[in-house]
Amino acid sequence: MLFNFIFRTPAKSSYKLPQFTTKTSNPHSFTVTYLITSCGVSPESAISASKRLDLSKSPNFADSVLAFLNNQGFTISQVSKVICRYPRILLCDPEKTLLPNFQILENIGLSRTDLNAIVTARPKAILHTKVQDTALPSVDYLRTVLGSDDLVITAIKRFPLALTYDLQVYAAENVRMLLQVGVPDATIRAFLARQPRTFFTSADRFRKVVRDVMEMGFDPSKYRFLWAIHAIRAMSKLTWDKKLEIYKKWGWSKDEIFIAFERCPGCMMASTDKIARMLDFLVNTMGWESSYIVQWPIVISFSLEKRVIPRCLVYQYVAEKGLVEEQEDFCFTKWLMYSEKKFLKWVVKRYEDEAPEILKLYRKHLNEANGSTTSILRKRDVI
């Protein structure tokens, strides 16, 4: 049941509260030292936080907050991140200001792990805002639209700030707007659970984005209609125009950019830096024609370091050995669309006789592309 108004006592965490023993008469020095020794905050962050925080007047509150987070199961790393992102939490009375919000978050169905992760990511919004005034109405609305407790939890985990919105103001009208233009109810539910932030904006702003996407010719009955809204909604016009200029710089016409965006809205969601680096690699290293990339714009949304570079360099290797006919025969669906596990099985099986060293070469390119930080693939991954 989503609303379970019984607050469970959390299991004891392995986190040990650091002991703060340093004494000083300087409030600024006291706060900096406390943040470093008791909260695990870096010296740089501690100095920055101390400019707007004085713990010398209420060290007992700070001690009680750390004890509270410890009792809630936060790890040392999570405590440090919470303090860095919301230093003033150390001035709170845990029983009066923190516990009620934690009770609300648990009662809506969040697991202890998910709850702590959400608070760590957005401590100021989740703990400073009166979540008890907005969380339950927000969850009620999400249940009405999504129809599933599991999907409600998924949406909250994807966008915790949903708990701080009045969804009747920021989402309801936008959902009705999508239904009116012909977006299927099932599509709206799936997208709301996956990308809830897309819906949380003013009706006027959302209406303009919907109008722009419809003028581009997107079919409201298709899932890509909402992805296009998501892409445009996520950036300013200035950022959008910068991305258009990058594609034009690499020889794409306005029509080709539109075709690519219609096929894969994600090609406009990548950062300007990533777009430039991806096109540079595909054109200058791989020798691809611009028109070929337009046909497969999804490649822009792939990871350059973890997928595109390693796999393409391995392809070049087998091509140079004469194991493929011509570069235009590059099988995009196999070389880049396959999942990692499926790709490894396929490439090893196909080239195990002519190029038995291919797996070792792939590992090498993968590690080099990731700055030698990627874990080495184990042989069992391809069995």
Secondary structure as UniProt FT lines:
FT   HELIX           27..39
FT   HELIX           43..50
FT   TURN            51..52
FT   TURN            56..57
FT   HELIX           59..71
FT   TURN            72..73
FT   HELIX           76..85
FT   HELIX           87..91
FT   HELIX           94..98
FT   HELIX           99..107
FT   TURN            108..109
FT   HELIX           112..121
FT   HELIX           124..128
FT   HELIX           131..146
FT   HELIX           149..158
FT   HELIX           160..164
FT   HELIX           167..170
FT   HELIX           172..180
FT   TURN            181..182
FT   HELIX           185..194
FT   HELIX           196..199
FT   HELIX           203..215
FT   TURN            216..217
FT   TURN            220..221
FT   HELIX           223..233
FT   HELIX           237..249
FT   TURN            250..251
FT   HELIX           254..263
FT   HELIX           265..268
FT   HELIX           272..280
FT   HELIX           281..285
FT   HELIX           290..295
FT   HELIX           297..301
FT   HELIX           304..308
FT   HELIX           309..320
FT   TURN            321..322
FT   HELIX           327..329
FT   HELIX           332..335
FT   HELIX           340..351
FT   TURN            352..354
FT   TURN            356..357
FT   HELIX           358..369
FT   TURN            370..372
FT   HELIX           379..382
//
